[in-house]
Amino acid sequence: MIDPMTQIHPGAKIGRNVEIAPFTTIAEHVEIGDNCWIGPNVTIFDYVRLGAGCRVFPGAVLGAIPQDLKFQGEVSWVEVGERTTIRECATINRGTAASGKLLTKVGSDCLVMSYVHIAHDCKVGDHCIFSSFSALAGEVDVDDWAIVGGGTMVHQFTHIGTHAMVGGASGVNKDIPPFVVTGRNPAVFEGVNLIGLRRRNFSTEVINEISSIYRLIYNAGLNVSDACRQVEELFAPSEHRDQILSFIEHSRRGIVR
């Protein structure tokens, strides 16, 4: 159902069983999947793809041009996966050519709460939660199942690992490895995300091994490189061990202290 008070460009591609409330504006180069709900006073600019089953609440703005002086008007996109909820006044900007990506991507089954900002060329995985007033600067990567607390500011180029949790009002200027809890400003390592891992059915054995790995990395008095070598020697290859080591190896900003 589309309310007659909306402004929808005839070139926009609207899926089946989509409800669009009054006073919403949808531009030409927009694709909206089946079974979406778009609330009132939403603005969806050109070059946005919205997956099936998404909900977008009043005041949200998707696909505005990047807030980056390097942007030269190139065609770039915002892509949102399926069943993601975008709450009031959240903003997601398009990508840039300067990044080499031309795409800002948010995965499926995410919750983007009110007044969240996701800047150009960010890549967000599935099942992520961003609490109100948190903000990602340009080219931030957030892996599956990460949670970012309210009022948290994330520096450009930062990487937040899978199943990590960032406490509210944090300042993130280093990469946050998988499975950990961080907080404060600047953000620091505060332990393993025990509650989150239990809720997601990680076994006690796996959680204990993750905890042992991080004790070696953070509490053994070794520098990060030496600690990682020790982890390789002392722990058998496994998905979680290899995720941690790969994350640290490819960290561009270094991991939180």
C-alpha positions in Angstrom: 0.0 0.0 0.0 1.4 3.4 -1.0 -0.2 6.5 0.5 -1.1 9.2 -2.1 0.8 11.9 -0.1 4.1 10.2 -0.8 6.5 11.2 -3.6 7.8 8.2 -5.4 9.7 8.5 -8.7 8.0 6.4 -11.3 11.4 4.8 -12.1 11.8 3.4 -8.5 11.5 -0.4 -8.2 9.1 -1.2 -5.4 8.6 -4.9 -4.4 5.4 -6.7 -3.5 3.4 -6.0 -0.4 5.4 -2.9 0.5 3.8 -0.3 2.7 4.9 3.3 2.3 3.5 5.9 4.7 2.6 9.6 4.0 5.2 12.3 3.3 7.9 9.9 2.3 10.2 10.7 -0.7 11.7 8.0 -2.8 14.1 8.8 -5.7 14.4 7.2 -9.1 17.3 4.8 -8.6 16.0 3.0 -5.6 15.1 -0.7 -5.2 12.9 -1.8 -2.3 12.4 -5.5 -1.7 9.2 -7.3 -0.9 7.3 -6.9 2.4 9.1 -3.7 3.5 7.5 -1.0 5.7 8.6 2.5 5.1 7.3 5.0 7.7 6.3 8.6 7.3 8.7 11.4 6.5 11.5 9.0 5.3 13.8 10.2 2.6 15.5 7.6 0.3 17.8 9.3 -2.2 19.1 7.8 -5.4 21.2 4.6 -5.5 19.8 2.7 -2.6 18.9 -1.0 -2.5 16.8 -2.2 0.4 16.3 -5.9 1.0 13.1 -7.7 1.7 11.4 -7.3 5.0 13.1 -4.1 6.2 11.5 -1.5 8.3 12.4 2.2 8.1 11.1 4.6 10.7 10.2 8.3 10.5 13.0 10.8 9.7 15.5 8.3 8.5 17.6 9.4 5.5 19.2 6.7 3.3 21.5 7.4 0.4 22.5 11.0 1.0 25.8 11.9 -0.7 28.9 11.3 1.4 30.1 13.9 3.9 33.6 13.7 2.3 35.3 16.4 0.4 36.8 13.8 -2.0 33.4 13.0 -3.3 33.0 14.2 -6.9 29.4 13.2 -7.7 30.2 9.7 -8.9 27.5 7.0 -8.8 27.8 5.1 -5.6 25.4 3.0 -3.5 23.9 2.1 -0.2 22.9 -1.5 0.2 20.8 -2.8 3.1 20.2 -6.5 3.6 17.0 -8.3 4.5 14.9 -7.8 7.7 17.0 -4.9 8.9 15.3 -2.2 11.0 16.4 1.4 10.7 14.9 3.6 13.4 14.0 7.3 13.7 16.4 9.8 12.1 19.2 7.4 11.4 21.4 8.3 8.4 23.3 6.0 6.0 25.5 7.8 3.4 26.6 6.5 0.0 30.1 5.3 -0.9 32.9 7.1 -2.7 35.3 6.4 -5.5 38.3 7.5 -3.4 37.8 4.5 -1.2 37.8 2.1 -4.2 34.5 0.7 -2.9 31.6 2.9 -4.1 29.4 1.2 -1.6 28.1 1.5 1.9 26.7 -1.8 3.0 24.6 -2.9 6.0 23.8 -6.6 6.3 20.7 -8.5 7.2 18.9 -8.7 10.5 20.6 -5.6 11.9 19.1 -3.0 14.2 20.1 0.5 13.6 18.6 2.6 16.4 17.6 6.2 16.4 20.0 8.9 15.4 22.7 6.5 14.4 25.1 7.6 11.6 26.8 5.2 9.2 29.2 7.1 7.0 30.5 6.5 3.5 32.0 3.1 2.5 31.3 1.4 5.8 30.8 -2.3 5.7 28.5 -3.8 8.3 27.8 -7.5 8.7 24.7 -9.4 9.7 23.0 -9.3 13.1 24.7 -6.1 14.2 23.2 -3.7 16.7 23.9 0.0 16.8 22.4 1.8 19.8 21.1 5.3 19.6 23.5 8.2 18.9 26.4 6.0 17.9 28.3 6.9 14.8 30.6 5.2 12.3 33.1 7.4 10.4 34.0 6.6 6.9 35.3 3.1 5.8 34.7 1.4 9.2 34.2 -2.4 9.0 31.9 -4.1 11.5 31.7 -7.9 11.5 28.7 -10.1 12.2 27.0 -10.0 15.6 28.9 -7.0 16.8 27.1 -4.5 19.2 28.0 -0.8 19.5 26.7 1.0 22.6 24.8 4.3 22.6 26.8 7.5 22.1 29.9 5.7 20.8 32.1 7.4 18.2 34.1 5.1 15.9 37.2 6.5 14.1 37.5 6.1 10.3 39.2 2.9 9.0 38.5 1.1 12.3 37.6 -2.6 12.3 35.2 -4.1 14.9 35.4 -7.9 15.1 32.7 -10.5 15.2 30.8 -10.9 18.5 32.5 -7.9 19.9 30.7 -5.5 22.2 31.5 -1.9 22.6 30.2 -0.1 25.7 28.2 3.0 25.5 29.9 6.5 25.2 33.1 4.9 24.0 35.7 6.5 21.8 37.0 3.8 19.4 40.3 4.7 17.7 41.8 1.2 17.5 40.6 -2.1 16.0 38.5 -4.2 18.4 39.3 -8.0 18.0 36.6 -10.7 17.8 34.7 -11.9 20.9 35.7 -9.1 23.3 34.1 -6.4 25.4 35.6 -2.9 25.2 34.7 0.5 26.7 35.8 3.9 27.8 37.4 6.7 25.9 39.7 5.8 24.3 38.3 2.3 24.3 40.3 -0.4 26.0 40.1 -4.2 26.3 37.8 -5.2 29.2 37.5 -9.0 28.8 35.8 -11.6 26.7 32.1 -11.1 25.8 31.0 -14.0 27.9 27.3 -13.2 28.1 27.1 -12.6 24.3 28.9 -15.8 23.5 26.7 -17.8 25.8 23.6 -16.3 24.3 24.8 -17.4 20.9 25.4 -21.0 22.0 29.2 -21.1 22.1 30.2 -24.0 24.2 32.0 -23.6 27.6 35.1 -25.2 26.1 35.3 -22.7 23.2 34.6 -19.7 25.5 37.3 -20.9 27.9 39.8 -21.3 25.1 39.0 -17.8 23.7 39.5 -16.4 27.3 42.9 -18.2 27.5 44.0 -16.8 24.1 43.2 -13.3 25.2 44.9 -13.7 28.6 48.0 -14.6 26.7 47.6 -11.6 24.3 46.8 -9.0 26.9 48.1 -10.2 30.3 51.3 -12.2 29.7 53.6 -9.2 29.4 54.3 -9.9 25.7 54.1 -7.5 22.8 51.3 -8.4 20.4 53.5 -10.1 17.8 55.2 -12.3 20.3 51.8 -13.1 21.9 50.3 -14.2 18.6 53.3 -16.5 18.0 52.7 -18.0 21.4 49.0 -18.5 20.5 50.0 -20.3 17.3 52.3 -22.6 19.2 50.1 -23.4 22.2 46.6 -23.6 20.7 45.5 -26.0 18.0 44.0 -24.5 14.9 40.3 -23.8 15.2 37.8 -21.4 13.7 37.9 -19.0 16.7 41.7 -19.1 17.2 42.3 -18.4 13.5 39.7 -15.6 13.5 41.6 -13.9 16.3 45.0 -14.3 14.7 43.8 -13.3 11.2 42.1 -10.2 12.6 45.2 -9.0 14.5 47.5 -9.8 11.5 45.4 -7.7 9.1 44.7 -4.8 11.6 45.4 -1.5 10.0 45.2 0.7 13.2 46.4 -1.8 15.7 44.2 -3.4 18.3 42.8 -1.8 21.5 45.2 -1.9 24.5 
